[in-house]
Amino acid sequence: MSINEIRDAVLSGEATPEDYAHIPLPASYRAVTVHADETGMFEGLETREKDPRKALHLDEVALPELGPGEALVAVMASAINYNTVWSSIFEPVPTFAFLRKYGRLSELTKRHDLPYHILGSDLSGVVLRVGAGVNKWKPGDQVVAHCQSVELEDAAGHGDTMLDPEQRIWGFETNFGGLAEIALVKANQLMPKPAHLTWEEAASPGLVNSTAYRQLVSRNGAGMKQGDVVLIWGASGGLGSYATQYALNGGAIPVCVVSSPQKAEICRAMGAELIVDRNAEGYRFWSDPATQDPKEWQRFGARIRELTGGDDPDIVFEHPGRETFGASVYVARRGGTIVTCASTSGFMHEYDNRYLWMNLKRVIGSHFANYREAWEANRLVQKAMIHPTLSRSYGLEQAGQAAFDVHRNLHQGKVGVLCLAPAEGLGVSNGALRDRHRSEIERFRDV
């Protein structure tokens, strides 16, 4: 089978671009999917009770046509993001609405409008083929992919590609994602694989690393500076673990909010000193499902000032959403910034606007990253200045369990998925750099 030929070529480490170009592509490959005829399977259930394991399938799917400006990539490893969880439980809407809309754009994009959706917004792997007009990449190149997909036919996208009216997240709002043996991407999604990382480690930063970079570091986000106090919700999780690293690297002072002693220990291992275990300290920001408790905001704010020596947060790194947003607006300092994405606990935020308007605070919406931000975030990983936060990996057959772990917050950092890679630990080509940073690269596995 050509899938086995592809895997063998990658694992040999000796295949040339010509070798890859002459390996016949398979007519089909295995991929993790959701099905359009199952979008109603969780009707009547609360979000927490919806089980990704019931909706995610490992199917044999047809190889998509390669278009101009695109690349087919042999996927060695991928990772689970919260958008995979949303896709698998069909919230806030089934992703097939995205695929139908994209399919109406052109003859070429009709490929994406299928009765199944191949998920996954991260990958590491090897380029197999490139389409017409691709000059930067060739078969055999080891790559990772960011998930920014844009058409760049509108002027609005040329200052900041996130503002392109046809901006989409690959593997969530497009088909042929990374939880598969082969993925279809736009060639401008590709970036060099960090040579000191394994396949599964290299696949794990993509979406969350770039998202945290824009949200916290970029001028399009909070524009963090040295000395800023940064409150980070879920500081050991997929997004928060990168925000914590950026705060520490950038000379800021992270205040890490976690939900267990184990997660607190991970933050300490990264170098953070100011930590709030919200479960141990019993914070309950909602007295009932419809009513927030401002006294808990005040208690939380007092705890932050106790840790910082009297300072309120300059920046609040927000992503839980509904559960925490009222507290986030309250605790930010006068003139401070709440930068928000994701809303994993609910999209309908409520807060007391008096604390926003009368104290001149700002709320900034932040979504993934533009091309330059994604490239800069990956460059920091390549230079071993930012490290992967991979805690464990599953096989492609176990992607449902991996998504379940993320849905139930049973994980630390990022959860990886091996695709063509037959085992963990493969793919390192710069062992010297890895040896210098091994403890940082593997610290999420040690806790």
Secondary structure, 3 states (H helix, E strand, C coil): CHHHHHHHHHHHCCCCHHHHHHCCCCCEEEEEEEEHHHCCCCCCCCHHHCCHHHHCEEEEEECCCCCCCEEEEEEEEEEECHHHHHHHHCCCCCCHHHHHHHHCCCCCHHHHCCCEEECCCCCEEEEEEECCCCCCCCCCCEEEECCEECCCCCHHHCCCHHHCCCCEECCCCCCCCCCECEEEEEHHHEEECCCCCCHHHHHCCHHHHHHHHHHHHCCCCCCCCCCCEEEEECCCCCCHHHHHHHHHHCCCEEEEEECCHHHHHHHHHHCCCEEEECCCCCCCCEEECCEECHHHHHHHHHHHHHHHCCCCCCEEEECCCCCCHHHHHHHCCCCCEEEECCCCCCCCCCCCHHHHHCCCCEEEECCCCCHHHHHHHHHHHHCCCCCCCEEEEEEHHHHHHHHHHHHCCCCCCEEEEECCCCCCCCCCCCHHHHHHHHHHHCHHHHC
